[in-house]
Amino acid sequence: RTLVALLVSILFLSLQMATQPFRRSEDNWLATMAYLSLVVVYLTVLLLKMCEQDAEVCEDSFGLSPAELFSTFAFFGMGLLLLHLLLAALQLYLHDHSPRIIRLARAHSIS
């Protein structure tokens, strides 16, 4: 199930990046970051399941015990989440302080 979820998340991330379906660039960026976060979470779960089944494979592949690998990915995931929140806050701040363009409709003259 985790592998299928990972593949579906990668598919949706690819589609999001290729199509950019939202009008506002902020919305496209937010959706891309959300899909990227899902890919990282599912990849982490897949690696942890692999290490749970055979700790030697985990230590041979990554040089870390399952507990160390979990701590590493938990730290990386929290850092990614914090970075995502900071960039979203910065994006909102810049969007709110950008100059607005106001277009006035031309008044029809009555002759």
C-alpha positions in Angstrom: 0.0 0.0 0.0 2.8 2.4 0.8 4.5 1.8 -2.5 1.2 2.5 -4.4 0.7 5.7 -2.3 4.2 6.8 -3.1 3.7 6.2 -6.8 0.4 8.0 -6.8 1.9 11.0 -4.9 4.8 11.2 -7.4 2.3 11.1 -10.3 0.2 13.9 -8.8 3.4 15.9 -8.0 4.5 15.5 -11.6 1.0 16.5 -12.9 0.9 19.5 -10.6 4.3 20.7 -11.8 3.6 20.1 -15.4 0.1 21.7 -15.6 0.2 24.4 -12.9 -3.6 24.3 -12.8 -4.3 27.3 -10.5 -4.4 30.9 -11.6 -2.3 32.3 -8.7 1.3 31.3 -8.6 1.1 31.1 -4.8 -1.6 28.4 -5.0 0.5 26.4 -7.5 3.5 26.7 -5.2 1.6 25.6 -2.2 0.1 22.6 -4.0 3.6 21.6 -5.2 5.1 21.8 -1.7 2.2 19.8 -0.3 2.7 17.0 -2.9 6.4 17.1 -2.3 5.8 16.7 1.5 3.6 13.7 0.8 6.3 12.1 -1.3 8.8 12.6 1.5 6.4 11.1 4.1 5.6 8.0 2.0 9.3 7.5 1.1 10.1 7.7 4.8 7.4 5.1 5.7 8.6 2.8 2.9 12.2 3.0 4.2 11.1 2.4 7.8 9.1 -0.6 6.8 12.1 -2.0 4.9 14.3 -1.5 8.0 11.6 -3.0 10.3 11.7 -6.2 8.2 15.5 -6.5 8.0 17.7 -4.3 10.2 20.8 -5.5 8.4 19.6 -4.2 5.1 19.0 -0.8 6.7 22.4 -0.7 8.3 24.1 -1.9 5.1 22.3 0.5 2.9 22.4 3.6 5.0 24.9 2.9 7.7 22.3 3.7 10.4 20.2 1.6 12.7 16.5 1.8 12.3 16.1 4.1 15.3 18.8 6.4 13.9 17.2 6.4 10.5 13.8 7.2 12.0 15.4 10.1 13.9 17.1 11.4 10.8 14.0 11.4 8.7 11.9 12.8 11.5 14.4 15.7 11.9 14.5 16.2 8.1 10.6 16.1 7.9 10.2 18.6 10.6 12.8 20.8 9.0 11.0 20.6 5.7 7.7 21.4 7.3 9.3 24.4 9.1 10.9 25.6 5.8 7.5 25.2 4.1 5.8 27.3 6.7 8.4 30.0 6.6 8.3 30.2 2.8 4.5 30.3 2.9 4.6 33.2 5.4 7.1 35.0 3.3 5.0 34.5 0.2 1.9 35.8 1.9 3.8 38.8 3.2 5.2 39.7 -0.2 1.8 39.2 -1.8 0.2 41.6 0.7 2.8 44.3 0.2 3.0 44.2 -3.6 1.8 47.2 -5.4 -1.8 47.0 -6.6 -2.8 47.9 -10.1 -6.2 49.5 -10.3 -7.8 49.9 -13.6 -10.6 52.4 -13.9 -13.4 51.9 -16.3 -13.9 54.6 -18.8 -17.0 56.6 -18.4 -19.2 56.8 -21.4 -19.9 60.3 -22.5 -23.4 61.3 -23.3 -23.7 63.4 -26.4 
